[in-house]
Each structure stands twice: as C-alpha cells, then as structure tokens.
Amino acid sequence: MTKRFSLAHLTVLEYSPAEMTYMAAKTGYDYVSFRTIPLGTVNEPQYPLAEKKEMLRETKQALQNTGIELLDIEMVRIYDGVNPKIYEPDFEAAAELGGKHVLTTVLTNNRPFAVECFAEICELAKPYGLTIDLEFITWYHCATLADAKEIVGKANCDNGGILIDTLHFHRSKIGLNELLDVPREWLHYAHVCDASGEIPNTTEGLIHTARQERLYLGEGEIDIKSIISHMPEIPYSLEIPHSDLVREIGYEEYARRCLQKAKDYFA
C-alpha cells in the first residue's frame, strides 16, 4: 500500500497554515498538520484559527485550492486546573477545515485528573468527528507508552487514541512487543523522524533535539522500519524540525527533502 505523508507544522513553523498548505502541495505531501493551539514557548509563532476568522478563511481556501487534506491539529494540553471547554472552538475550526485528529499531551502528575480530563476532551471532540490522540513525550508526565495506555484505557472513549512519535518511542526505550499490545483502533496516525541513537541526559538536551535537530529518515539510528512494522498502515506526519538546515536551504527545499528522504527510506 502506498504510504501517505503529512507535513507537520513544527517542521516549518514560521509558515502560516495557508502558506504551508500551498508549500505542502508544491512539494508533494498528501496532508498538512497545523499547530493552532500554541505551546507558549518563547517566540513561538501563533496561528489561532478559531480566533482569527480571516486566517481561517484563507486556510480553508488554500485547502480547497490544493486538494491537500488536514490530518490533525495540535496541541491540546492537559494541565492542572485546565478547563477542557476552552478547546472546543479549536475543534470547531478543525472540523470546518476537514480535520480528523487532535494531538494531546499530559503535563500534570495527577493521573485521575488526567484521565477525567482526557475523557471530557474526547466527549467535546466527538460531535466534530475528531479523535483525541495522546502523545507520550519523554520530559512530560505522560512519558511512556505505558502511561498513555493507562490514560486512554481508563478514559474508555471510542474516539480516544495514542500517537506514536518515533523519537519519543526510541528515547523511552520501549520494547517493540509493547506496541502489539496497543489496540489497533487506537492508532490513527504517527509522527516519524530520525535522530542520533544517543539519548540526551538532561531535559534541556531532550527538548533541543526534539524541537531543533531531528534528522531525515535513514540518517540517524532509530529503527523506524521496525517500529512502523508493528503498527497498522496509517498516515505518517513528518515532524523533522532542524533549524540549521532550514537556515541553509530554506523551508520549501527542506520540506521537499524531508518527504523525498522518507519515500526513499521506505522504498
């Protein structure tokens, strides 16, 4: 089966959703993945489609003009004191654009609250036809596949799922057999990238590589093919930020190379 690829926003974060849609079409992608809910990091570009109706209209027009589909939006964060209802306008905007999934993370160490909040978010997203996909991230409180499985399993929502990112999978030192224990219906799409096999031993190091120095598929030491072979055939969102390479060759050429390297790797 032909693999289908999305251009993840973190790969080209300086581009607005409309701009990256046109670039994704020009460089050969099937989907785009938008960050419409900011993380709040320093100098992070923000694209709040739910609030900026002109930006939403331009993005919708870009999707219609190109035929590119919206795979997912990010990033819904579950943290102490959050009211899940704040995310509903983002779900409405994603649905208007034809989106399918919502990337979610957990920053609280209050596990019962995380389960309750995840379930409420799933219920809020259900009328919009969206899945809620929990990503485990090595410096967050939901840091392993086992953590994600516990939360999604206890929430027990039919639109709940788990997002596998090959970088975090590698860094969590997860056995491939653990993937076989994940219900197939929980796996809707994946983040795919490569990286050095060496795992940083500080939070700062983990964050730096994840946000600024991932590698093209096949140019690092992550056993991507083995990870993928333990999952169903799903779309792959290429989340491969690399600030130095982008400065050298520009976003469009970088996005093109990310896709070509991925196709070459799987071929």
N, C-alpha and C positions, 0 to 999 in steps of 0.2 A: 504494500500500500504506500502511496506517495505521502511523504511527511509534509506537514503544513506548519508554517512558521509565523510567529508574530514578532513585531519589533517592539520591545519593551521600552517604556519611557525612560527608565534610568540609563539606558544606552545612549539616548540622545536628549537629555533632559532640558537642554536650552531651547529646544524646539517646542512650539505650542502644539496642542493636539491637531489642529488643522494642518500646520506645517509638516508635522511628522507623518500625517496621513498621506500627503502628496509625496513625501520622500519615500515612504514605505512602498507606495505603488510604483514609483520610478525605479526602485532598487529590487523589486520582485517579491515582496512579502505577501502573505495571504491575509494577515490580521495586523491590528495595532493594539497595544495595551497602554492605557492612559493612567497617569498619576493625577487624579482630580482631587484627591484629599491629601494635602501636604503633610510631611512628617514634622515640619517645624525645625529642620536643620538650618544652620547658618547659611544665608544667601541662597536658599533653595528657591528656584522658580516656582510660581504658584499658578495653577490653572483651574480655578474653582468654577467649573462649567455650570453647576447648579445655581450659582450666584450671578454669573456674568452671561446674560442671555445672548448678547451679540457673539461672544466666544462660542457659545453652544450652537448658535445658528451657523456660524462659519464652519464649525467642526462637522455638523450634520451635512452641510453642503459638500464638504471635502469627501466624506464617506460615500455620499451618493455619486459624486463625480468620478470617483476612482473605482468603486466597487469593492474597496477594502472593507473588511468587517471588523467591528470592535470585539475583541476577545474578552477583555476584562478591564476593570478599573481597580485602582488601589489608592490609599491603603487605609482600611478601616482598622483602628487600633482599640483594643480593649484594655483600659487602664482604670485604676481606682477612681471611682466617682463619675465615670463617663455615663452619659445618658444615651443609650443606643439610638433614640429617636433623632438625634442630631444628624444621623447619616441618611435618613430617608430621602431628603432632597437629592442627594447624590445617587441613590438608587433610581429615582425617577428620571434623572438626567441620563443615566447609563441605559435605562430601558428605552428611552426615546431615541437613543443612538444605536439600538440593537445589540447592546452588550449582553454577555452571557454569564460572566462570573465576577466575583468581588474578592480581592485578596485581603486577608485579615491576619492580624498578629495580636499576640497577648503580651502585655507589659506588666501585668500585675502578678504578684505571687499568691494572691487569694484565689485558689483553684475553684472553690464553689462559686464565687462571684464570676470567674471567667466562664464557667460552664453556663451559668444562668444568663450572662450577657450574650454569649455566643448563640444560645438558643433564641433569645429575643431578637437578635440581629437577623437570624435565619427567617424568623416569622415576618419581620418587617420587609425582607427582601423577596419573600415568596410571591406576593402579588405582582411583582415586576419581572417574574420569570428568571431570577438570578440565583446562582449558587453562591454560598459563602465558603471560601476556601482558606483554611487555616495554614499559614506557613510557619514552620518552626525555624527560628533564627538563633544562632549559637550564643549571642550575647543578650537575648531576651529571656523572659521567664518561661516561655514555651520554647525550649531549646532543642528538643529531640523529637524524633518520630513518636516515641512512646508518650511524650507529653501531649502531642497533637492528637494521637489516637484516643487518649483518655478523655480529652475535652470534647471531641467530636462524637465519640461513642456515648458519653453521658448525656450530652445535649439531645442526641437521638432525633435529629431533624432530617427529613428526606432531601433537603437541598443543602445539607452540610457536606463539606469535603476537606481534603488535605492537599496542599500544594507542596510538591517536592521540588526543591531547588538543588541542583547537583552540587553546588558549592557547599551549602549547609549540610547536605547529606554526607559529603566527604568529611567535613570538619567534625560532624557529630560521631564519626566512627561507627556508623550503623552497619550492621550485617545485612547483606542483600536478602537473606531469608526473612528479615523483618518486613520487607516490602510485600512479600507474598501473603502476609497476614493482614494487610490493609484491604478492606472490601473494594473490589474493582470499581463499584459505583461511586466511591469517594474520590476517585482520581479523575479530574476533569481536564486539566492541562498542567504543564510543568515549566519551570524556569530552567534553562540549560545554559551552561557556560563551562569553561575550563579554568584551571588555576594551578599554581605550584602545589606540589604534594605536601610541602611543609606547612604546618598549621601554626599561625602566629600564637604566641603565648600570652598576649595582652589583649584587652578589649579594643584598645586603640588600633592595634595591628589587624585584628579581625575586621574592624569597621573600614579601615583604609583599603584593604584588598577588596572587600565586598563592594565598596562604592566607587573605587577609582582605579582598580588594577586587575580586573578579571582578564582572562585570555580567550582567544579564539578556540573553538573546539578543535581538539587534536594537538594543541600547542602547550598543554600542561600535563599534569599527571593524574587527573581524575579519571576513573574508569567509567566514563559516561555510557559507553555501549552496554556494559553490564547492568548499570542502573536502569537504563531505558528498557532493556530486555525483560526486566522484572515488572514492567508496568504495561497496561493496555495501550493501544495506539491512540494517542491524544495529541492535540496541538502543542508545539514547543515554543515558548516565548523566549527569545534570545535576549537575556539580560546580561550584557557584557560591557559594563562601563570601563573605559580606560582613558583617563584624562590626558595622558601624554600623547597617545596615538591620535586622539581627536584633535589636539593642537597641531599635530604634524600634518595630518591629511584631510581634516575637516569631517564634519558629521556625515555628510552624504556618502563619501567614499568609505568612511568607516562602517556605516550601516551596510553598505554593499558587500564589503569584505566579511563582515560578521555572518551574513547569510550565505555567501559563497563557501566560506570555510565550513559552515555547518553542513551544507549539501555535500561537499567533498568528503567530510568526515563520515557521514552516514552512507555515502556511496561505496 
